[in-house]
Amino acid sequence: MAKLHRAAEPDVLKPLLERARLTPESRERVMDHALALLADLRAAQNRGWVNQFLQEYRLNSSEGVALLSLAEAFLRVPDPETADLLIADKIGDADWKAHSGKSNSVLVNSATWGLMLGRALVGDEKTGALRRLISRAGEPFVRQAVGAAMKRMGEVFVMGRTIDEAMKRMKKPENKGFTASFDMLGEAARTKADAERYFQAYFEAIRAVGRDPKAGHSISVKLSALHPRYEVAQYDRCVPELTDMLAQLASESAAQGIPLTVDAEESERLEMSLDIIGSVARRPELRGWTGFGMAVQAYGKRARSVIGWADDLGRPMHVRLVKGAYWDSEIKRTQVEGLVDYPLFTRKAATDVSYLACARDMLAARNIVPAFASHNALTVATILDWAGDSRDFEFQRLHGMGEGLYERLVGEQGYHCRIYAPVGGHRDLLAYLVRRLLENGANSSFVHQLADEQLSEAELLADPVEKIAAVGGTRHPSIPLPVELFGAWKNSGGIDLAERTTLAETAMEIASKPLPAAGASAPADVRAAIDRAAAAFPGWAATPLATRAAILERLADLLEENRIELMALAVKEAFKTIPDALGEVREAADFCRYYALQARTGLAPITLPGPTGERNELRMEGRGVWATIAPWNFPLAIFLGQTAAALVAGNAVVAKPAPQTPEIARAAVRLAHQAGVPEDALVLVTGGPEVGAALTSDPRIAGVAFTGSTPTAKKIAAALLEGEDRPLVPLIAETGGINAMIVDSTALPEQVVADVITSAFRSAGQRCSALRLLLLQEEIAEGVIEMLRGAMELLILGDPADPRTDIGPVIDQAAYDKLMAYRDSAKAQWLKTVAVPATGLFVPPTMIRIDRPEDLTREWFGPILHVATWKAGQLAETVARVNAEGFGLTMGLHSRIARSAELVEAEARVGNLYINRSMIGAVVGSQPFGGEGLSGTGPKAGGPHYLHRFCAERAVSVDTTSAGGNATLLSLDEGGR
């Protein structure tokens, strides 16, 4: 099962197609039944709120998107000013009048009315009776109208704010004959307090449901809500703890006589989930209990294998089969991490095929009590046909969706249907509502297509087996394999560190690699190195551009072939964690392939226009000998990125790594020579500041590429101007910054905290892009800070070679002393600090409160985060205050207001702006990286303009008339003269 999810899609689908295929006779029966179900569904379209919503507001319409976006954020906004901005942003441009009174749903019409009132005030219309009428009430009126609409949406979709309210609602006439699976939903736990709160909510819900066991209700549990570090790297810690917690919940469920189902999670957690579920299922005290269950996602390539695994447990297991809940995030993760293939199917019809194959297996299983969660009439009809007269299974649907599909089956035919019912506060669950709507309202989904009156019954009930067979089970053409993600150049390959065995094997291999002893170069070596490079330059410059580009591509291949050795050097010499070391190698390979492509397309000679009898050409050629000076925090990626760019442009290079990380540079140069770079065209010199000074002061150096501190960059710039006879040469400098993240009250706190932890503390804060200054809107500051405290408490500092480690030591004693002295000086302002190992250069991750952004006057290159607040309505002023610091590397914004993002995009004076995501990890070719002001000179590394700075531009103009005129004119037809 372990590797099946990386197998090619056609190979996985082949047996599934056979298992899901209907005979001609059964196909006819299924179609007849599906048509009857479809008629019931359409007759009930006016009852289900989601159905009504999809009928009135298509998800690809501006109004549909606006309403979902507003619902996702509005109820968590505490301050009226930001709430008004959010309303104006989401509904100001939409045509709500066109929807007024059109729906048969009181809910949809009331929501439309509230939104139309808002549009009248915040939109572009300046006149009109409606606007004049409600303008007297002003913005509070609009806010109340919109708020009422949002709360009404929550009341309809969420079964109840408490378990008692939800159970009471299940007794209403519309739910007669149905049972519920209550889920105390919320975001995944970020802190221990979150996990403890969710555990208690589950425990209390089990007891509440147990007070009425005859009702037949059950509880659904999400493991990621019970542990804030539910990650493969933390397996030894989280799996035993989660097993114990799940066992407690299961024991209480058994005592109360009610079923308990473990919900599905992302594919990277599947094997952990199975270990936990299997361990609890095998507990002797639970062997007699028949209510334990789990969910399986049919869009996963391993779904059928998981069904077999559950059946082989040798005890009754309730299995809820769902289509899947994390499709887009699974696709993105696979692409970002450069993995071999996707863990799920890329076509909706393939998921439907998998679902049917799994359903058939479940009906035939010995120990599985099946539950089929579906809103698809064809799927339901097929399962009914296969089940025959059996009633030993149940259907499930989401609360608010699928009305009409099951009522006749339950009320007249004796089938059982359970409603998956979210329970919790509307403020927390509307984000969940949006996620489910988008998941089940995708253009290719049955729910979405049902709302489209243009689709025929034949199109709605098309056989997914035939659809997939027609394309040979191939991957969706719009979803390339990760290696092909960038099209024109090959994406670097990754390692699936979310596979426990792969992670352990990688860690063992890294541990087995020794770190060579380092030597240093004396200043005299620099002169000799430049002599060699200068002598090699003419020959290397004359090497055809295509050859130089091909050498870079061979170097990228060699980097990946020697990945483990290079990762080991990064771990042991630069103290990088295993994921960071992998990222280092991948980025270096990406630089090589991207610059090879850019050289082929951007450095070739260009013929320019001109008058007849004249040839004009622009050529990009090497300048001479470049010095590339790299930092220790990216000792392979930046070292090779700068060097590869200079080389492919036709320059010879003398490359100097940081004194802390010479061995990984030495290995990189060795591989570059192996790839075909002449040994004298790339010469390595190692050592400290005196070596760098000797290098930059030599007048034969034709350019310098430097990454490091701003003071050092200024010294290099001054050195390059010394000497009256020295030519003016380019300096490409990328330096640090006081990088700020601005968070407003529409942001999702859980997402903010995850991105802050990553941006501020990953790599021990030793990235030039790292978050240094967190600016929180006043109204949400204390809540976010409290969640950050809890998340910081969970960070693990230790040996970077240990897969469990989040943060390793800082680079050297000097960095440690400087950072610790600063921390001690700011002790009175600490908001949180974290315990560290007793030995080693570990700087505790620290959060420091400052009064104003201006109080942070310099970059502290380590795991230290400063926090200040800003007032609602002062976003532009806050951006201006950050700009005034003079740095301009990275900035982040967390906001659900598109116009706020547009404002920051227009006003921020930074090289890289990150919106609603972390601020580190720029990807070559996608996010060209580099700053301005005190943060660098540009051009951006990994961008389309980088190579040109390494070149001399030379224009050649030839008068061809001097040799007898333009011969091409003589060939023109007589009539053309």
N, C-alpha and C positions, 0 to 999 in steps of 0.2 A: 504493500500500500504506500510505502514511504515515497517512492519516486514516481508513482502513477500520475500525480498531479503535474508533473513536468513532461509527460509524454505528449506526442503530437496529437492534435485534436481528432483527425480522422482515425487514428489507431484506437483511441479511447472509445469513439462513437461506434465503431464497427460492431462489436457485440451488443451494444445498447440498442442499435437499430433493429437487430433481429429480435431482441427481447420485447421491444415496444411495438413491433409490427402487428397490425390487425389482419385477420383473414378477410377475404371479401364478404363473407357472410356476417362476421362480427362487425365489420365496418358499417354495413347497412343498418344493423341494429343500433349501433352506437350513434350513427347520424340521426336516426329517428328520435332517439332519446335526447340527444343534444339539442335538436330543434325544439323539442317540448320544453327543455330547461331554458333555452334561449328565450322562448316566448314568456315564460315565467319571469325571467330576469328583466325583460323589457317592460313587462307589465308593472314591475316593481321599481322602475327607474325613478319614480317620483317619491319613493320612500327613503332610500338610502342617501344620507347627506353627501357622501363622497361621489356617488353616482350623479347626484344633482349638481354638485360642484363641477364635475368634469363635463357635464352637458352644457353648463352655462359658461364656464371659464376653462377654455382649452389650455393645457399646460404650455403650449407653444405660443400663447397670446400674451401680450403685454399685461393685460389685466390678471390673467392666471398667475403669471410669475410675480406680479406685484402683491397679490393677495397672499401667496405662499411666503414671500419674503417678509411681509409685514407680520404674518402670524408667527414666523420663526423667532422674531426678535422683540415685538412690541411689549409683551407682558413683563419682560425682565428689565425694561428701562424704568429706573426709579424717578428720574427728574423730568419735569414737563418740557423743558427747553429742548432736550434731545429727542423726547417723544414727538414733539412737533416737527423737528427736522426729519425724523424717520418717516412720519406721515407724509410730509411734503415730498420727500424723496421717492416714496413708493407709489403714491396715488396721484401725485400732481399731474402726471402726463397721461394717465390712463383714461379711457372713455367709459366711465361707469354708467353714464346715462343710457348708453346703448343696451345695458343689461337690466335696467330698472324695470321691475315687475314682470320680467320675461320668464322667470323660473316658476315652477309649481311648488317650490320649496319656500316656506315662510322664512326658514333660516337664511337661505341664499339671498332672498329678496331683502331681508332686514339687514344683512351684511352689506349688500349692494347699496341700500339707502344710506347707511352710515358712511360708507366710502364715498358716495356721491356728494353727501354734505361736505365731507372733507375736501373733495376735489373742487367744490365751488369756492372754497376759501383759499386753498393753497395753490390752485392751478393758475393758468394764465388769464382766465376770464376776469375782466375788471368790472363788468356790469352785469345786470340781470337781477330779476326779482328775488330769486333764491339767495343769491349772494347778499343782496341788501337785507333780506330778512334775517339771515343767520349771522351776518357780520356783527350785529349788535351783541350777540352772545360771545363772539370772539373765539380764540383758539381753544379755551377750555371746553367749549361745547363740542368742537370737532374731536378733541381728544377723547371726550366721554363717549361720543358716538362710535368712534373707531374702537375704543377699548371695549365697549359693550359687544360689538361685532366679534372681536377676537375672543372674548370670554365665551360667547355663545358657540363659537366654533369649537372651543375647548370642551364645553359641556356636552356637545354632540359626539365628539370623537372619543373623549376619555370617559370610561365607564363610571368613574367616581373619583372624587378627591381623596377619599379614604376607603378602606376595604369594606367597612360597614355600609357606606353609601353605595358602593359598587354592588354589593350583595343585595341590597334593597332594590336597586334598579333592575337587577336580573329577574325580579319577581313581577315586573310590569308585563302587561299582556303581549306586547310585541316580542318578548323573549320567551314566551311560553313554549315548552318543549325543548329548549336549548339549555345547555350547561355552559359554564365559563371556565377559562383558564386565566386566572388573574395574574398580572405581572406588575409588580411594584416598580415601575420603570423610572429610569433616570439615566444620566450620563454614566459612563464607566467611572469607577472610583479613582480619584487622584490622590487621596490621602487616606491614612488609617481611619480617620474620623468618618470619612465618606463610607468606607467599607463597613465599619461598625454600624453606621446608621442604616445602610441597606440591609445588612444581616438582620438587624432588629426588626426592620419593616417586614422582611420575609417571614421571620419567626412569628411575629404578631399576626400576620395575614394567615399563616397556616392554622394558628389557634382559632382565629375568627371563622375561617371556613369550616374548621372542625366542629364548631358549635351547631352546624346544620349539615351533617355528613350526607343525609338523604338527598340533598339538593344536587349532589354529584359534581360540585365544582372542584377545581384543582388550582395549583399554584405553579407558575413558571419562574425559573431562577436563571439569572444571567451571571456567570462566573466572574466576568470582568468587573461586575459591581461589588464583588465580595473581596477583591484584592487589588490594591493599586499598582502592583508590580507583576501582573499576570503576563509574564514574558518568558520566552524560552531561555534566555540568558539567566533568568532568576528561578529556573526550574526547581533547584534543590530547596529553595526557600518557599516559593509560592505553592507548589503542588502539594506538599504535605499539609500546609496550612489550609488550602482550599479543600483538600480531601476531608480534613477534620470538620470544617464548617459545613460542607455539603452533607456529611454524615450526620451532623447534628440536626440539620433541617430535614433530612430524610427520616431520621428516627422519630422526630416530632410528627412528621406527616404520617408515618406508619402508625404511631400511637393514636392519631386523630382519625385514621382511616380514610385519608384523602390522597389523591395522586399528586406527584411532584415531577415536573419535567424540567430538564436542564436545556436552556436555549442554546442555539448554535452561535458560534463566534467566527471570527475571521479564520481563513484556512491556515495561517501560520500558527494558530493555537489549537488546531484540530487534534494533533497527537497528544498534547498536554491534556486537552479536554477528555479524550478517551482514557488516558491513564487515570484521571480523577474519577470519571464515571465508572470505569471498570473496577477500581479499588472499592468504591462505595457499594457497587452492585454485588461484590463478592463477600461483603461483611456478613459474618454468620448471623448477627442479630437482625439482619434485614432479609434473610433468605425467604422467609414466609410472607413477606409483604409483596403484593403484586402491583403496586401503584407507581413504581419508579419508571422514569422515562427520559428521553432525550430527543432533541431535534436534529434533523439531517437536512443539509442544503443540497438540492438536486443540481444546482448549477456548478457544483464542485466535481471535478473529475474523479474524486475518490468516493463519491456518494454511495455507489453500489457496493463498494468494498466495506464501507462503514455499516451498511445494512447487514452484510454478512457477519461482520464483527459483532454486532449487537445480538444477532441470532445465536452466535456461538458462545455467548456468555452463559448459556445453560440455565437461564432463569427468565421468567416473563419480563419483557421490556416493552413499555409503551414507546413507540417511535413516531414522532410527528415529522412528516415529510413536507418541507417547504421549498419554494423555488430558490430563494436566497435573498440575503439582505445587504451585502457589502460589495456588490458587483463593481461599481466604479472605483472604490478605494483599492480593491484587489488588483484591478487592471493597472492602476497607477503605481502601486507599490512594486509590482513585477517589473514595470518599465523602468522606474527610478533605480531599482537595485540591479538592473541588467541581468535578470535571471533567464534561464534557458527557455521557458515557456510558461504560459499562464496556468494557474491552478484550477481554472474554471472555464466553462464554455463561452465562446465569444459571440455566439448567435443565440437569440432567444429561442428559436425552434430547437436548437440542440439541447437547451435546458429542458424544454418540454419533453423531448425524447428521453433524456435521462430520468426525468420525473416518472414517466410511464414505466420505464424499465425497472426503476426502484420500487414503484408501486406493485408491480407484478411479483417481484421478489418478496415484498413484505406480505402480500396475500398468501404466498406459498410457504412462508417461514414457519418454523415450529414454535418459536418462543417470542415472537413479536406480536404485540397488540397494535395494529396499524391505526394511524391518524393521518388523514390526507388533508392538508391545508391548501385550499385552492379556491379561486373565484372563476375558474375557467369551465364553461359548460361542457366542452369536449372532453376535458380531463375527467370531470366527474362522471360523465356518461360512460367513458371507457372503463373506469374503475368499477362502476356498477355492473357492467357487462361481465367483466372478469370475475367479480365476486359472486355472481349468480344469486343464489338464495341466502347466502351468508349475511349475517348482521354483526359479525364479530370484528367490527372496525368502526371508526367514526370519521366524519368530516370535520374540518375546522375552517373558520373564516375570521377575518379581522372585524372587530367592532366598528360599525359604521360602513362596512363594505359587504357586497355580496347579498344584499337583501333580495329575496325572491328566488334565489338559487336553491335553497335548502328547505324552505317552509313546507312545500308539498311532500318532500322526501321524509321530513321529520313528522309532520302531522298526519299524513295519510299512509305512509309506507313503512313506518317503524324504524327508520334509520336514525342514527344519533349524530348530532352536530354540536360542536363546542365552539364558543365564541372566544377568540383571543382578546382579552379585555385589559387595556392599560389602566392602571390605577395610580393616581398621584395628582399633585398640584398642576393646574393649567399652565402656570408660568414655566414649569420645568418640562412639560410634556409636549408643548406645541412644536418644539424643535423635532421631537420624535414624529409628530403628525406630518410635518413637512417631509421628513425622510421617507416615511411610509407612502405618502402620496406620490412622491417622485418615483419611488421604487415600483409601485403598482400602477402608476400612471404613465410609464414610459410609452413612447409611441408604438412599440411592438407588443405591449402587454394586452391581454384580453380585456381588462377593465377599461383601458384607454380606448381600445378599438370599439368596445361596446357602445361608448358614448358618441362614436362617430357614425352619424346616420347615413353617411355616404357608402359605408362598407356593406356588402351583401352578406347574407347568411353563409354562403359558400366560402367567402373570404374569411369570415370570423371562425369558421369551423374547419379550416384547411388542415389536412393531416400533417403534423410536424415531421413524421417519418419520411413522407414524400418530399417535403421541403428540404430536409437535410440530405436525403439520397440524391436529390437533383444537383446539389453542389458538391457531392462527394465527401461530405463531412468536413470540408475545409474551414479554416479559420476565417472570420469576417474580414473582408479586404480592407476595411477602414481601421483595423486594429493590427498593426504590424507586430512581428515578434520584437522583443526588446532590443535585440542586436541590430534590427533594422529601423529603430525608432527615428533616427535622424535622417534616414534616406540617403543623403549624399555621402555620409561617412559612417563608419561602423561604430556603434555604441560599445563601450567597454563591457566586458563580462564581469558579473559579480559572483559571489558565493552566497548560497542561501543559508545565512546564519540563523534563520528561524527554524531550521531543522536541527534538532538536538544532536544527532550523531555527527552531522557535518560540522557543527560548531565545535564539538569536542575534538574531532579529528584535526580541525584547523588549529585549535589551541595547542594540541600535542605536537603538531609539526612545527609550529612557531617556537615552542619551548625547546625543541631539539636542535635549533640552529644556533651556533655560537656567534658571538659578537667579536669581530677582529679587533686587535689592538690598533690604535690610531697613531699616526705620525703627523708632524706639522711641517709646513714649508717656511723657510726663512725668506725675508724680503728679497734676497738675491735671486731666489728661484723665480720671482715674478718677472724679472728682466729676461731671464732665459726663456720663460714660457712665452712672453710676448715675441721674442725673437723667432721662436718656432712657429707661432701662429701667423706672424707677418709673412714669413717665408712660404707658408702653406696657403695663404689667402688667394693668390692669383689662380692657382690650380683648382682650388675648391670653388671659387667664383665662376670659373669657366666650365665647371661641371654642369651639364644640362639640368634645367629646372626640374624636369620630370624625374631625373635620377635622384636629385636631392629629396624630392617629395617621396619617392619610393623608399628611400633609406629611412625616412621618418616612420613610414608605415611598417617597415620591418622592425624598427625599434619598438613600436607599440606592441607588435606581436611578441617580441622578446620579453617585454615587461610583463605581459600576461603569462608567458611560459615560466617566468621566474618569479611569479607573484608571491609565493610563500616565503622565499628567501628575502624579498624586498619588504614584505610585511614584517618579517621577524626583525629586520634592521630598524624599521620604523618603531616597532614596539620597544625594542631594547635600547636603542640609541636616542630616540626622540620621545619615549615614554607615551606613545600613542596606544589607545585601546585597540582591540582587534577590529571593531567596525571602522574606526578612524584610519587604521593602517590599510584596510581594504580600500577605503575611499581614496586614500593617497595614491595607491597604485593605479586605480581606475582613472583618476583625474590626469595622471601623467600620461597614460595611454591615450586618453581623450585629447589632450593637448597635441600630441604627436599626429594623430589622424586628422584632427581639425585643421591644424596648420598646414599639413600636406595638401589638403583640399583647397584651402585658401591660397596657397602658393600657386597651385595649378590654375585657379580661376582668376586670381587677382594680381599676380606678378608677371604674367605673360606680356610681351610687348603689345602696345596698343597703337593702331594706325589712326591718326587724327585727320580731321577734314582740312581742306585747303584748296587753293586755286589749281586749275589745270597746269600740268607741267611742274608739280611740286609734290614731294613725298615727305610727310610729317609723321614722326613716330615717337612715342614715349616709352622709355624702358625703365624698369625697376631693377637696380643692381646693388650688390653688396657694397657696404661703405668701407670695409676693412676689418680690423680686429675689434671685436666687442668684448667688453667685460660684463659678465653676468654675476651678480652678487645676490645670493639667496638667503632666506631666513631659516631658522631651525624649526619653526612651527609647521612648515610644509617643505621638508627637506628633500623630497623627491618631486612632488607635483610642481611647485614653483621653480625649483632648481631646473628641472627639465623643460618646463614650459617656456621660461625665458630663453634657455639655451637652444631649444629646438626651433624657436621662432627666428633667432639670429642666424642659425645655421641654414635653415631652408631659404632664407632671404639671400644667401650667398656670402655671408660673413664667416670669418674664422672667429673662434671664441676662446677666451681664457675664462674659465668658470671657477668662481670661488663660493663654496658652501659656507654656512655658519660654522664657527669653530666647534660648536657642540655636536654637529652631525656630519662629520666628514666621510664616514664609512658608507652611508647610503648614497652619497654623491659619487664616491669612488665606484660603487657598484653600477650606478647609472651611466657613468662615463665608459666603463668597461663594456656595457651592453650597447652603447651608442657606437663604439668602435667596432664591435662585432656586427652591428647592423650595416656598417659600410662607411661611417664617418672617418676620414683619415685621422690618424693619431695626432698629427700636428695641427689639424684644423680645429680640434677640440682638446684643449689642454687644461688639466685640473691643477689648481693651486689651493692649498689649505692653510689655515692659520687664522689669526685674530685680526684686530683692527689695523695693525701695522701692515699686514699683507694687503688688506683692502686699500689702505692709503697709498701703498706703493703701486698698486694696480691703477687706481684712478688718476694718479699724478703723472703717469707716463704719457707723453704727448702723442705716442703712436696709437693710443686707444681712440677708436673712431666713434664710440658710443658706449653708454652704460645703461644696463637694465638692473634696477635695484628694487628689492622689497625688504622693508624693515622699518625702523623708527623714523619719525619726522626729523629729529635733530641730525641723525646720520645722513639722511637724504640732503639736508641743507649743506652739510659739510662737503658732500660729494659734488653738489652743484657749484659750490665755491671753488673747489679744487679744479673743476673742469674749466674754470675761467682764468686760472693762473697762467702766467707766461704770455708775453706779447706775441710770440710767434706761434702759439698753440691755436689750431683751428677751433671754431665753434662746433661743438659736437652735441648730439641729442642725449638727453637723460630721460629715461622712462622710469618713473618712481611710483611705487605703490606703498603707501604708509598706513598708519592706523587711524583711529578716530574715536570720538566720544559718540558712539552709536546709540541712538535713542529709539525706543518703541513707544508709540502713543496709543493709548487704549481709551475708547469712549464707552459709554454705558450701554450701547447696543451690542457690544462684543459678548461672545459666549465665554464665561469665565474659565470653564474647563479647557477650552481650546487655548485661551490666552496663557494659562499656567503651563500647559504642555509646551507651548512654543517658547515661553520665557525660560523654562528649565533647559531646553535644548540650546537656545541662543546664548544664554549667559554662562552656562556651566559645562557644556560639552567641551571636550579637549581642555579641561581645566581653565576655560575662558581664554585660552591662548590662541585665539584666532583674531586677525585684524578686523574681521566682520562682526565679532562677538558683541552682544548686547551689553552696554555699560550703564545705560540710563533708562529706567522704566518710568514713563509718565502716565499716571492713572487719573482718569476723571474723578473728581472728589467724591461723587456720590457712590462709586463702586470700589473705592480704594481699599477700605478696610476689609471687605469681603475677599477681594483678590489677594491681598497681602496675607490674610489668614490661610487661604488655600495654598499659596506659595510656601508658607512656612511648613505646612504639612507635606507638600511635595518634596521640599528640600530635605526634610527629615529622612526620606526614603533613599536618598542618594548613597551609593556605596563607593568609597574611596579605597584604593588598594593597588595591587600589582596590575599594571595594564595588560599583562599577558593572561590574566585570569578573566574568563568570559563574563564573570559576574560583575566586574569592575565598571562603574560608570565614569569615574574620574581618577586619573593617575596623578603622579607628582608633577610639580612644575619643573622647568627644564634644568635649572641649576641653582646653586646656593645664592648667587647674587640676586636672582629673581625672587627666590624665597624670602630673603632678608628684606628686600624692598617692599614686597607685598605685605609681609607680616608687620613691618613697622607702620605702614599706612593703616592697616586694620586696627592695630593697637591704638593709634592716634584718634581713631573714629569710634572707639568702643562705646561711648555714650550714645551713639546714634544707631547701634546695631538693632535691626528688627529680627534677625535670625542668623545663626551660624550653625555649623554642622561639625560633629565630632569626626576626628581623623585618626589614622593609625599613629601609634606612639613613635615610630621611627620612619624616617623618609622625609622627602621635601614636599609634604602635603600641606597645601594652603587650604584651610577650611572654606568651603563655599559660604559666602557671607552676603547678607542683604542689609544695606545701610540706608537709613532715611536721611534725606537732605531737604532743606526748606524750599530751594529754588533750583531750577536747572543750571543756573549760572554758578551755583556752588561747586559744581564739578568742573574743574579747570584743566584737567589733564587725563590722559588715558592711563588706567591701571590695568596692566596686561595680565590678568589672572581671573580667578573665579569670584569676582567681587561685583555685585549688582547694586546700583544706587537707585532709590525710588523717590520720586517727587510727585506732586499732584498738579492738576490744572482745572480751571473752572469751565463749566458748560458754556458753550457759546464762544469760547476763546481758542478754537482750534487753530485758526490762522495765526494768531499771536503766539501760540505755543510753538508752531513750526518755525516762526521767525526767530524765536528765542534760541531754538536749537541751531538754526542757521548761523546765528550771531557768534557761536562758539568758534567758527572758522574751519571746523573739520567738515568733511563731506564724503564719507565712505558709504555707510549703510544707514538706513532708517526703516522702521517698521510701523505699520498702522493696523490696529484691529478695530474694525467698525463694520456694521451692516448698512451704513448709509453710503450709497454710491457717490453722492455729491461730495461727501467728505473725502472719499478716496480721490476724487478728481481734484479737489482743492489741494490736498497734500501733494499729489502728483505734479501739480502746477507750481507749487511754492517751495517744495523741498529742494535744497541745493546739495544733493547727494548723488553719488554714482549709481547706487543700487537701492531701490525702494521695494520693500516686501509688504504685501497687503494680505492680512488674514493667514499668515503662515510664519514659520521661523525665519530668522534673519541670516542663517549660515547655510553653507553648502551650495554655493553658486555652481551651476552646471555649465561646462564648456559648450559654447555654441548656443545655449539657451539663455543663459544669464551672464553675459560678458561682465567681467568684474574689474572694478577700479574706481578710485575716488577723485575728488577735486579739492581745491583749497589746500588746507594743511594735510589732506589725505592722499595726495598724489597728483601726478601730471597727466595721466592718460598716455596713450590710448588704452582701452580696456583689454585686459588679458582674456583670451578665449572669445574674442569678438572679431567682427569682419574688418576692422580698421587697424588691428594690432601690427600686422606684418609690415605695413607701409612705413612705419616709423623706423624700422631697421634698414631701410633702403635709401639709396641715393636715387633721386629721380633725374633722369637724363633724357632730354629731348633732342632729336636729330631732325634737321630739315634739309632736304636735298632738292636743288633746282634741276629738274630733269631737262629743262629746255636748253641748258648750256651744252648738252650733248646732242642737240638736233631736234628738240621739241618733244612733244608728248606723242609717242608712237600709237597709243590707243586711239587718239583722235583720227588718225589716218585710216583706221579700219571701219569708221562709221559709214553708214550708207549715205550716198550723195544727198538724198532728200532730207537727211537729218542735219545738214550744215546750215 
